Amino acid sequence: MNTLKRLRISFLLIALTFPVISIAQWVQTSGPNGAIIECLLVNGTNLFAGTDGNGIYLSTNTGTSWIAVNKGLTNTSVLSLAANGTNLFAGTSGGGVFLSTNNGVSWTAASSGLTGTHVSSLAVSGTNVLAGTDSGVFVSTNDGTKWSAVSAGLTNNYVRVLLVSGTNAFAGTDDGVFLSTDNGTSWTPISADLTGNSRYIKSLGVSSTGSGGANLFAGTLNGTFVSTNNGASWTAINTGLPGSPVNSFAIKGTTVFAGLYGGVFLSTNNGTSWTGINRGLTSTTVNQVTVSGANLLAATNGGVFLSTDNGTIWTPVNIGMRNSEVISLATSPNGTSGTNLIAGTFYEGISLSTDNGATWTPVNGGLPMYIAGCLAVSGTNLFAGAVGGVFHSTNNGTNWTIANSGLTNTSVVTLLVSGTNLFAGTLGYEGGGGVFLSSNNGASWKAVNSGFTTGVIFSLATSGTCLFAGTDNGAFRSTDNGTSWTEIRAGLSNSPVRCLTVCGTNLFAGTQSAGVFLSTDNGTSWSQVNTGMTNSSLHALIVSGTNLFAATEGGVFLSTNNGTSWTAVNTGLTNTNVYALAVSGMYLFAGTRDAGVWRRPLLEMITSVEGLSTDLPTHFSLNQNYPNPFNPATTISFSLPSKSFVSLKVFAALGREVSILVSEELPAGTYARQWNAMGLPSGVYFYRIIAGSWTETKKLLLLR
């Protein structure tokens, strides 16, 4: 049997016998998940969540799991929810009101007579349903069949919040609070001593004083206020609250909870003072707080959180909700020769998986920004770039500290680790943009922008002594660690360069609308390499061995010949708007828009199998790793003619054990294991296999 045929059979047996690569397509991981939750509704044993753009979810087990209930809901940006008996109402952004009579299984439009289609709030008053819209208040006496305007007395028709307490109805508008005692037929202003931004009402709440009276709370653009006389007078109550306005109040006995852009706060003295209760609340942009029996729920920009102890500890409860919009991916060593997968999202912060995406954990402690546009890893240091600067973690994201000293532009969209240097590229729409350099893990930064004709930096890459920057105005090169830059765009299109990567001596640029370009002379000249690529809008490029993967708005493409031709590798990938790529272990991971992270075995895509065979190996063999040299991952394959206990380990040049790849009994067959040398220095390493009485050692070269 010739060598080529043996290789083909070997790869076939790998696909047949190695369990982690048995799935012949992309598979969606379990997250990260957690939509932007605008509103919550507790109705008996059912919990409903209205989201921004993803419709309505239903949980029958206090948020343990969710299902989407959107049939017939033609507008999926849901701002408000209310229930009147068995009828469920949803107020949408620009789509009016929808009605469900079967717990959300199906919905029908119920907006007849409703001239305001932006329905910020819904409330039930007796048998009537009230809707607060951008055109005033409307009432329906027949469960949404017909609506009538009831705005007499309102001096401002943008009604952001409605609250019914007994026979009183309160409306919060852009011009103060109004009271109705006749189901909305007429309204009276009750904001005489609320002035300026204090008249812009975001939220309302009512609590009992414990002595027969009631407190009315108002969250405004100028702080929080309380009235003990139905709005005749107001008193500021902001001690302990951050500066942002309260988005929602919830009352549980004599305790008042407030949700705002800073977390959840509680007061046990009618608002005289407030205390933050945010332990475990990894998304602190809180849109609504709701009481459900003995439980407390928080609707946030990162999903739903549950507390069973009045907010002492919060737990995310998002299983079954739509997956996050993942815009960045990275891998980091886990300390036991494996890797962790880290996902940066749009609005849901950063999540960590230690099991190839089977489970995800939010890791946002101390991270005030929840749009993680870029990630970078340097040893045990993890960096995140956001629209708030650079953040640094030394414990896989459990805790973050801000690292912005000297960073005059904090809109960070790309990060690059090069040796002991960390580079940050910024949007630069304001003064002080461009590229910044830190040589002390982000403790301090300095601008390195000499020669730039733009301050908008989308991507960074390094090759040898050259540093490259992709911008909205072409590509630039620096040979002195960013001290000075030279424009390199001969042959490069005018389309912004979103991503850059290096494969051997080749430099690749992915553009916003013109596909991929290749340079073999460090950017001096470029040629377009798009044959077979059916989508030319690039988000990311990544190298695995000698293989090049491209993330586009039309899926993932693979080139095995330095970009000469491309092949779509999208089988099973139902969401093909791919923002980010990462290689971890035996897998390629893809971060998508609104569908979380997907996973596919690398060998399934890079191996061409011809012919079929079920022949088992006839002898023990250890193959040379591929690729070799490599950076940072390589694959080692071996064959067993009989069942054996196998030990496969990697050693440094002086004999120190650095990784255990196999230590188990395996049946006869051909196997492959990937070794990721992330965090280890360049140099010669050795891998040794022991199977029964057979042993063999080979050399491999890590070249960074």
VOGU-3710 file (C-alpha; in Angstrom, 3 decimals, decimal comma):
1> mntlkrlris> 0,000/0,000/0,000  1,508/3,354/-1,008  2,090/6,203/1,449  -0,633/8,454/0,045  -3,238/5,734/0,318  -2,180/4,954/3,915  -2,560/8,622/4,808  -6,031/8,757/3,279  -7,108/5,639/5,163  -5,501/6,997/8,339
11> fllialtfpv> -7,505/10,203/8,151  -10,693/8,241/7,485  -10,131/6,110/10,563  -9,501/9,231/12,627  -12,901/10,528/11,560  -14,517/7,179/12,339  -12,872/6,346/15,669  -11,972/9,601/17,427  -15,089/10,629/19,355  -14,559/14,391/19,473
21> isiaqwvqts> -14,644/14,681/15,693  -17,587/12,435/14,947  -20,079/15,219/14,185  -19,933/16,068/10,474  -21,090/19,662/10,683  -21,174/22,790/12,808  -22,888/22,344/16,172  -24,246/25,203/18,267  -22,776/25,358/21,757  -24,946/26,083/24,763
31> gpngaiiecl> -24,352/29,834/24,712  -23,384/32,323/25,803  -27,026/33,263/26,236  -29,080/36,105/27,619  -31,059/38,590/25,559  -31,669/42,279/26,289  -34,706/42,013/28,565  -36,932/45,063/28,481  -39,769/43,861/30,716  -41,004/41,005/32,883
41> lvngtnlfag> -44,509/39,849/33,792  -45,511/37,375/36,494  -48,910/35,839/35,758  -49,762/33,002/38,112  -47,090/30,341/37,685  -45,990/31,774/34,346  -43,142/34,205/33,876  -42,930/36,193/30,644  -39,941/38,186/29,388  -40,159/40,796/26,647
51> tdgngiylst> -36,924/41,413/24,764  -35,411/43,983/22,473  -35,770/42,415/19,034  -36,186/38,765/20,045  -39,815/38,691/21,020  -41,273/37,071/24,127  -40,078/34,126/26,191  -42,099/32,034/28,630  -40,870/30,187/31,712  -43,068/27,940/33,828
61> ntgtswiavn> -40,301/27,199/36,357  -39,213/30,639/37,624  -36,699/31,124/34,870  -34,930/27,769/35,062  -35,702/27,324/31,376  -37,412/29,379/28,677  -39,200/28,870/25,386  -39,899/31,484/22,728  -43,614/32,313/22,307  -43,735/34,569/19,254
71> kgltntsvls> -46,172/33,091/16,754  -48,017/35,971/15,103  -45,895/38,618/16,860  -44,860/40,702/13,860  -42,926/43,208/15,976  -40,382/41,544/18,278  -39,168/44,620/20,157  -41,339/44,250/23,249  -41,333/47,148/25,720  -44,209/46,253/28,048
81> laangtnlfa> -46,369/43,345/29,181  -49,639/43,116/31,118  -52,274/40,501/31,926  -56,011/40,870/32,399  -57,363/37,518/33,466  -56,413/35,001/30,802  -55,598/37,726/28,289  -51,978/38,695/27,816  -50,965/42,008/26,226  -47,632/43,005/24,704
91> gtsgggvfls> -46,702/46,597/23,904  -44,065/46,967/21,209  -41,740/49,601/19,812  -43,493/50,925/16,733  -45,860/47,972/16,326  -48,649/48,762/18,757  -50,291/46,170/21,019  -50,605/42,403/20,545  -53,007/40,065/22,346  -52,652/36,420/23,327
101> tnngvswtaa> -55,437/34,357/24,847  -53,383/31,165/25,174  -50,338/32,053/27,262  -48,368/33,384/24,341  -48,742/30,348/22,081  -50,079/32,737/19,439  -50,553/36,477/19,123  -52,827/38,785/17,144  -52,557/42,514/16,559  -54,877/44,464/18,886
111> ssgltgthvs> -54,283/48,113/18,007  -57,537/49,318/16,509  -57,927/52,980/17,441  -54,410/53,174/18,846  -52,674/56,109/17,115  -49,529/55,755/19,228  -47,609/52,644/18,153  -44,673/53,007/20,562  -46,220/51,393/23,638  -43,855/51,985/26,550
121> slavsgtnvl> -46,206/50,816/29,279  -49,336/48,792/29,936  -51,470/48,646/33,083  -54,768/47,121/34,180  -57,352/49,197/36,036  -60,336/47,102/37,023  -61,637/45,606/33,781  -59,889/48,250/31,686  -56,484/48,052/30,050  -54,436/51,247/29,795
131> agtdsgvfvs> -51,652/51,819/27,275  -49,011/54,532/27,640  -47,723/55,535/24,199  -45,816/58,253/22,352  -49,244/59,788/21,619  -50,726/59,773/25,107  -52,802/57,303/27,105  -55,334/54,947/25,541  -57,922/52,725/27,204  -59,584/49,525/26,064
141> tndgtkwsav> -62,716/48,227/27,776  -62,921/45,121/25,607  -59,481/43,519/25,916  -57,830/45,308/23,042  -60,602/45,017/20,457  -60,865/48,807/20,421  -58,800/51,593/21,986  -59,831/55,165/22,823  -57,613/58,127/23,648  -57,913/59,293/27,287
151> sagltnnyvr> -55,384/62,105/27,505  -57,484/65,038/28,738  -55,316/67,129/31,010  -51,976/65,696/29,876  -49,563/68,489/28,929  -47,144/65,971/27,416  -48,287/62,977/25,396  -45,093/60,905/25,621  -46,166/58,531/28,381  -43,256/56,373/29,491
161> vllvsgtnaf> -44,762/54,640/32,511  -48,218/53,837/33,884  -48,986/52,696/37,422  -52,335/51,697/38,929  -52,723/51,722/42,717  -56,237/51,110/43,989  -58,523/53,629/42,304  -55,623/55,870/41,306  -53,765/55,731/38,007  -50,449/57,531/37,614
171> agtddgvfls> -48,757/58,451/34,339  -45,077/59,377/34,067  -44,317/61,576/31,065  -41,557/63,794/29,688  -43,244/66,629/31,592  -43,907/65,213/35,028  -46,394/62,942/36,780  -50,159/62,988/36,259  -52,975/61,466/38,328  -56,315/60,039/37,196
181> tdngtswtpi> -59,072/58,893/39,530  -61,513/57,952/36,761  -59,707/55,199/34,826  -57,840/57,708/32,705  -60,774/59,766/31,513  -59,060/62,888/32,847  -55,624/63,660/34,270  -54,291/66,190/36,777  -50,620/67,269/36,998  -48,988/66,434/40,360
191> sadltgnsry> -45,448/67,667/39,771  -45,484/71,279/40,946  -42,103/71,094/42,681  -40,404/68,831/40,126  -38,361/71,109/37,876  -35,992/70,783/34,923  -34,825/67,214/34,280  -36,781/66,083/37,343  -39,916/66,332/35,202  -38,623/63,618/32,855
201> ikslgvsstg> -40,122/60,508/34,469  -38,537/57,095/33,861  -40,313/55,008/36,516  -42,995/54,998/39,212  -43,656/52,840/42,262  -46,024/52,749/45,240  -45,358/51,286/48,679  -47,331/51,196/51,911  -46,067/53,286/54,814  -47,262/50,640/57,212
211> sgganlfagt> -49,705/53,075/58,841  -52,422/53,246/56,213  -50,640/55,721/53,962  -48,719/55,256/50,749  -45,450/56,457/49,281  -45,206/57,316/45,603  -41,713/56,947/44,113  -40,532/58,558/40,883  -37,291/57,893/39,047  -36,300/60,919/36,950
221> lngtfvstnn> -33,364/62,139/34,880  -32,397/64,237/37,892  -32,534/61,593/40,605  -35,174/59,804/42,647  -38,068/61,419/44,537  -40,795/60,339/46,950  -44,218/61,795/47,690  -46,320/60,915/50,713  -49,370/62,922/49,562  -50,168/61,601/46,083
231> gaswtaintg> -47,793/63,976/44,375  -48,748/67,254/46,066  -45,091/67,573/47,126  -41,887/65,656/46,425  -38,643/65,012/48,322  -35,325/63,906/46,784  -34,131/60,497/48,080  -30,791/59,650/46,458  -28,465/58,707/49,334  -26,533/55,622/48,230
241> lpgspvnsfa> -27,798/55,657/44,641  -25,461/56,229/41,676  -26,179/59,127/39,354  -28,172/57,225/36,724  -31,996/57,355/36,860  -34,050/54,507/38,266  -35,625/52,436/35,486  -37,936/50,411/37,699  -39,249/50,055/41,247  -40,485/46,875/42,929
251> ikgttvfagl> -42,081/46,594/46,354  -41,859/43,610/48,699  -43,433/44,274/52,065  -41,710/47,340/53,487  -38,664/46,937/51,230  -38,317/48,995/48,060  -36,094/47,747/45,234  -34,768/49,975/42,468  -33,270/48,818/39,174  -31,027/51,200/37,243
261> yggvflstnn> -27,916/51,471/35,074  -25,688/50,372/37,921  -27,492/47,389/39,345  -30,193/46,770/41,923  -30,515/48,793/45,127  -32,779/48,338/48,143  -34,194/50,605/50,792  -35,836/49,529/54,031  -36,637/53,082/55,146  -38,897/54,347/52,363
271> gtswtginrg> -36,002/55,581/50,257  -34,166/57,594/52,911  -31,058/55,538/52,055  -30,183/52,855/49,519  -27,792/49,892/49,440  -26,452/48,139/46,346  -27,246/44,410/46,103  -25,368/43,198/43,028  -23,451/40,076/44,024  -23,676/37,685/41,073
281> ltsttvnqvt> -25,417/40,274/38,895  -22,966/40,164/36,006  -25,053/42,547/33,905  -25,831/45,673/35,912  -27,881/47,481/33,265  -31,197/46,705/34,958  -34,326/47,612/33,001  -36,882/46,194/35,425  -37,095/44,643/38,882  -40,067/42,362/39,610
291> vsganllaat> -41,284/40,463/42,665  -42,486/36,910/42,096  -43,737/35,389/45,340  -40,697/35,039/47,593  -38,342/35,643/44,664  -36,903/38,743/43,075  -36,237/38,973/39,333  -34,113/41,439/37,401  -34,467/42,107/33,679  -31,096/43,252/32,332
301> nggvflstdn> -29,201/43,810/29,110  -27,590/40,434/29,799  -30,666/38,328/30,436  -32,775/37,509/33,496  -31,343/37,105/37,005  -33,049/35,496/40,001  -32,577/36,105/43,709  -34,225/34,000/46,396  -32,802/36,052/49,280  -33,912/39,630/48,620
311> gtiwtpvnig> -30,993/40,361/46,337  -28,127/39,096/48,497  -27,078/36,751/45,676  -28,203/36,721/42,043  -28,127/33,809/39,605  -28,539/34,069/35,826  -31,593/32,133/34,571  -31,350/32,279/30,790  -31,331/28,700/29,503  -33,414/28,530/26,340
321> mrnsevisla> -33,164/32,239/25,575  -31,590/33,325/22,356  -27,829/33,050/22,186  -25,759/36,177/22,467  -24,290/38,264/19,673  -20,665/37,132/19,947  -18,226/39,665/18,489  -14,903/38,386/19,844  -13,341/35,047/20,779  -10,071/34,073/22,454
331> tspngtsgtn> -8,443/31,076/24,119  -6,325/31,016/27,257  -4,375/28,307/29,110  -6,354/26,616/31,866  -3,305/25,579/33,880  -3,650/21,860/33,126  -2,325/21,771/29,530  -5,772/22,555/28,111  -7,464/25,775/27,070  -10,410/27,904/28,072
341> liagtfyegi> -12,663/29,548/25,518  -13,625/33,175/26,122  -16,443/34,982/24,317  -16,989/38,720/24,204  -20,528/39,764/23,381  -22,647/42,730/22,465  -24,393/43,761/25,710  -23,959/40,493/27,635  -20,329/41,059/28,595  -17,803/38,228/28,666
351> slstdngatw> -18,425/34,521/29,210  -16,017/31,639/29,838  -16,251/27,976/28,843  -13,896/25,323/30,178  -15,539/22,457/28,288  -15,519/23,465/24,606  -18,776/25,376/24,858  -20,856/22,746/26,673  -21,418/25,257/29,476  -20,769/28,982/29,816
361> tpvngglpmy> -20,258/31,205/32,838  -20,455/35,021/32,806  -17,136/36,506/33,974  -17,816/40,209/34,342  -16,788/41,021/37,906  -15,797/44,676/37,960  -16,360/45,092/34,229  -18,590/48,161/33,851  -18,863/47,911/30,047  -20,853/45,099/28,481
371> iagclavsgt> -19,789/45,419/24,858  -16,565/43,400/24,631  -15,425/44,132/21,088  -11,990/42,517/21,343  -10,009/40,136/23,525  -6,299/39,362/23,894  -4,336/36,881/26,005  -0,754/37,138/27,258  0,176/34,264/29,551  -2,161/34,528/32,539
381> nlfagavggv> -3,250/38,036/31,569  -6,573/38,529/29,821  -7,420/41,853/28,202  -10,784/43,113/26,946  -11,348/46,170/24,777  -14,668/48,000/24,960  -16,299/51,367/24,451  -14,811/52,286/27,806  -11,182/51,418/27,259  -9,061/48,412/28,161
391> fhstnngtnw> -9,819/46,078/31,056  -7,374/43,609/32,611  -7,949/40,285/34,387  -5,424/37,868/35,861  -7,983/35,215/36,847  -9,823/34,384/33,621  -12,293/37,217/34,005  -13,447/36,576/37,556  -12,283/40,092/38,367  -11,445/42,994/36,058
401> tiansgltnt> -9,611/46,247/36,574  -9,625/49,240/34,260  -6,304/49,853/32,474  -6,666/53,228/30,755  -3,845/55,405/32,084  -2,571/57,399/29,102  -5,245/56,015/26,783  -6,657/59,262/25,412  -9,248/57,453/23,306  -11,249/54,750/25,089
411> svvtllvsgt> -13,200/53,372/22,128  -11,027/50,257/21,789  -11,885/47,885/18,939  -8,748/45,748/18,548  -5,989/44,418/20,802  -2,717/42,699/19,910  -0,101/41,000/22,096  3,409/41,069/20,601  6,031/39,710/22,947  5,920/41,862/26,076
421> nlfagtlgye> 4,017/44,620/24,280  0,285/45,189/24,158  -1,169/47,311/21,365  -4,651/48,833/21,293  -6,397/50,180/18,192  -9,174/52,713/18,686  -12,039/54,130/16,671  -10,608/57,610/16,790  -13,733/59,492/15,823  -12,754/61,962/18,502
431> ggggvflssn> -9,318/63,464/19,163  -6,547/61,207/20,405  -7,408/58,099/18,381  -5,121/55,633/16,585  -2,752/53,033/18,050  -1,552/52,903/21,658  1,280/50,851/23,185  1,661/49,425/26,682  4,751/47,542/27,800  3,445/46,883/31,332
441> ngaswkavns> 0,218/44,925/30,845  -1,925/48,007/30,422  -0,747/49,848/33,526  0,147/52,792/31,269  -0,201/53,637/27,582  1,405/55,928/25,042  0,170/56,919/21,601  2,218/55,531/18,664  0,617/57,253/15,681  3,328/59,083/13,744
451> gfttgvifsl> 2,614/58,767/10,013  -1,039/57,776/10,292  -3,519/59,551/8,038  -6,414/58,073/10,004  -7,293/57,460/13,608  -9,759/54,613/13,006  -7,948/51,315/13,656  -9,942/48,146/13,027  -7,233/45,472/13,178  -3,620/44,812/14,182
461> atsgtclfag> -1,148/42,035/13,331  2,557/41,326/13,681  5,083/39,390/11,600  8,714/39,326/12,652  9,795/42,926/13,199  6,813/44,341/11,314  3,614/45,642/12,894  0,552/46,096/10,686  -2,623/48,121/11,171  -5,863/47,816/9,200
471> tdngafrstd> -7,834/51,044/9,103  -10,759/52,758/7,415  -8,184/54,187/5,014  -6,164/51,143/3,983  -3,265/49,410/5,745  -0,158/50,735/7,493  3,170/49,177/8,518  5,609/49,951/11,308  9,101/48,492/11,648  9,921/50,259/14,922
481> ngtswteira> 7,244/49,020/17,304  4,757/51,662/16,247  7,014/54,682/16,633  6,345/55,535/12,982  3,981/54,184/10,323  4,009/53,963/6,530  0,965/53,543/4,331  0,937/50,240/2,367  -1,964/50,053/-0,032  -0,598/49,347/-3,513
491> glsnspvrcl> -3,186/46,969/-4,988  -5,387/47,161/-1,880  -8,991/48,289/-2,359  -10,466/51,385/-0,733  -12,655/49,210/1,465  -11,826/49,417/5,202  -9,502/46,654/6,439  -11,422/44,886/9,189  -8,980/42,067/9,932  -5,354/41,054/9,402
501> tvcgtnlfag> -3,509/37,784/9,909  -0,140/36,225/9,084  0,378/32,709/7,714  4,048/31,897/7,352  5,526/34,697/5,247  2,132/35,718/3,872  0,064/38,642/5,125  -3,701/38,571/4,590  -6,135/41,476/4,842  -9,904/41,020/5,132
511> tqsagvflst> -11,912/44,001/3,997  -15,406/45,278/4,637  -16,687/44,837/1,089  -13,899/43,632/-1,239  -12,962/40,273/0,235  -9,431/39,083/1,002  -6,092/40,457/-0,170  -2,660/38,785/-0,004  0,768/40,320/0,344  3,977/38,293/0,098
521> dngtswsqvn> 6,272/41,277/0,695  5,122/42,608/4,078  2,421/44,778/2,568  4,445/46,537/-0,126  2,030/45,167/-2,712  -1,296/43,338/-2,567  -3,361/41,041/-4,774  -7,008/40,092/-4,385  -7,585/36,394/-3,529  -11,319/35,708/-3,528
531> tgmtnsslha> -11,840/32,733/-5,868  -14,672/30,646/-4,427  -15,550/33,182/-1,734  -19,204/34,042/-2,282  -19,324/36,754/0,381  -16,825/39,603/0,390  -17,682/41,222/3,748  -15,023/39,979/6,185  -15,090/40,117/9,980  -12,189/37,843/10,972
541> livsgtnlfa> -9,284/35,763/9,651  -7,508/32,992/11,562  -4,722/30,522/10,792  -4,592/26,900/11,904  -1,395/25,273/10,741  -1,193/26,072/7,035  -4,959/26,498/6,767  -6,677/29,867/6,604  -10,256/30,436/7,770  -12,328/33,537/7,005
551> ateggvflst> -15,405/34,720/8,907  -17,825/36,600/6,664  -21,404/37,811/6,674  -22,107/34,740/4,546  -20,453/32,096/6,718  -17,014/30,532/7,135  -14,628/29,879/4,253  -11,456/27,775/4,160  -8,342/28,098/2,042  -5,640/25,422/2,090
561> nngtswtavn> -3,497/27,111/-0,565  -2,718/30,571/0,808  -5,902/32,138/-0,481  -5,604/30,945/-4,087  -9,045/29,389/-3,687  -11,702/29,220/-0,987  -14,351/26,681/-0,020  -17,437/27,326/2,090  -17,499/25,156/5,219  -20,949/26,023/6,543
571> tgltntnvya> -22,763/22,699/6,862  -25,109/22,943/9,828  -24,341/26,620/10,469  -27,840/28,102/10,503  -26,604/31,614/11,310  -23,968/32,586/8,762  -23,244/36,129/9,944  -19,964/35,214/11,629  -18,102/37,869/13,615  -15,263/35,962/15,281
581> lavsgmylfa> -13,184/32,780/15,015  -10,949/30,880/17,448  -9,098/27,555/17,448  -9,140/25,572/20,680  -8,121/21,956/20,946  -9,476/19,976/18,003  -12,134/22,545/17,155  -12,767/25,716/15,225  -15,202/28,012/17,040  -17,337/30,686/15,375
591> gtrdagvwrr> -19,027/33,604/17,103  -22,230/34,642/15,348  -24,820/37,375/15,405  -27,665/36,467/17,773  -26,816/32,732/17,699  -23,932/32,425/20,138  -20,880/30,244/19,561  -20,706/27,308/17,170  -18,149/24,496/17,044  -16,760/22,236/14,320
601> pllemitsve> -13,873/19,726/14,315  -10,834/21,019/12,444  -9,853/17,691/10,910  -13,304/17,367/9,371  -12,692/20,497/7,294  -9,000/20,284/6,483  -8,836/16,582/5,590  -9,736/15,252/2,138  -10,662/11,571/2,330  -10,627/9,397/-0,784
611> glstdlpthf> -11,596/5,749/-0,792  -13,159/3,735/2,013  -11,634/1,151/4,302  -12,515/-0,515/7,542  -9,041/-2,098/7,865  -7,516/-1,747/11,311  -3,816/-0,859/11,696  -1,440/-3,803/11,448  1,283/-2,279/13,629  1,972/0,437/16,178
621> slnqnypnpf> 2,920/3,781/14,664  3,486/7,370/15,773  3,206/9,961/13,015  5,082/13,216/12,728  3,000/16,070/14,103  1,249/18,355/11,609  1,941/21,157/11,040  5,604/21,279/12,045  6,898/23,890/12,809  3,671/25,136/14,399
631> npattisfsl> 2,152/28,067/16,327  0,445/27,515/18,696  -1,362/24,214/17,976  -0,392/21,012/16,224  -1,965/17,564/15,748  -0,321/14,258/16,694  -1,767/11,023/15,314  -0,948/7,421/16,159  -2,145/3,881/15,336  -2,810/0,864/17,572
641> psksfvslkv> -3,177/-2,683/16,165  -4,738/-3,888/19,430  -6,318/-2,568/22,587  -3,660/-0,924/24,736  -3,158/1,426/27,639  -1,700/4,528/25,993  0,405/7,298/27,477  1,153/10,265/25,188  3,118/13,119/26,741  4,991/16,216/25,613
651> faalgrevsi> 8,337/17,224/27,117  10,500/20,322/26,960  14,022/20,020/25,545  15,557/19,366/28,991  13,050/16,639/29,834  10,436/18,583/31,825  6,928/17,207/31,266  4,690/19,985/29,902  1,529/18,185/28,782  -0,322/14,867/29,048
661> lvseelpagt> -2,363/14,276/25,890  -3,473/10,671/26,503  -3,489/8,467/29,584  -6,136/5,798/29,068  -6,907/2,419/27,536  -7,918/2,654/23,872  -9,227/0,033/21,426  -7,421/-0,724/18,177  -7,632/2,114/15,683  -6,068/5,372/14,538
671> yarqwnamgl> -6,323/8,436/16,768  -5,427/12,096/16,775  -4,818/14,516/19,606  -4,110/18,221/19,344  -1,543/19,969/21,505  -1,941/23,691/22,087  1,348/25,259/23,230  -0,173/28,640/24,087  1,887/30,380/26,758  5,017/28,319/26,121
681> psgvyfyrii> 8,215/29,742/24,567  9,509/28,895/21,106  11,827/25,921/20,889  12,238/22,192/20,378  9,889/19,851/22,238  9,502/16,071/22,231  6,438/13,844/22,312  6,613/10,250/23,524  4,062/7,468/23,299  3,986/4,300/25,378
691> agswtetkkl> 1,480/1,579/24,444  2,060/-1,694/26,235  5,724/-2,556/25,635  6,016/-0,293/22,565  7,410/3,202/22,873  8,512/5,880/20,417  9,628/9,516/20,624  9,549/12,279/18,013  10,617/15,914/17,893  8,432/18,940/17,193
701> lllr> 9,239/22,649/16,809  7,224/25,535/18,253  8,072/28,642/16,264  6,420/31,937/17,242
//
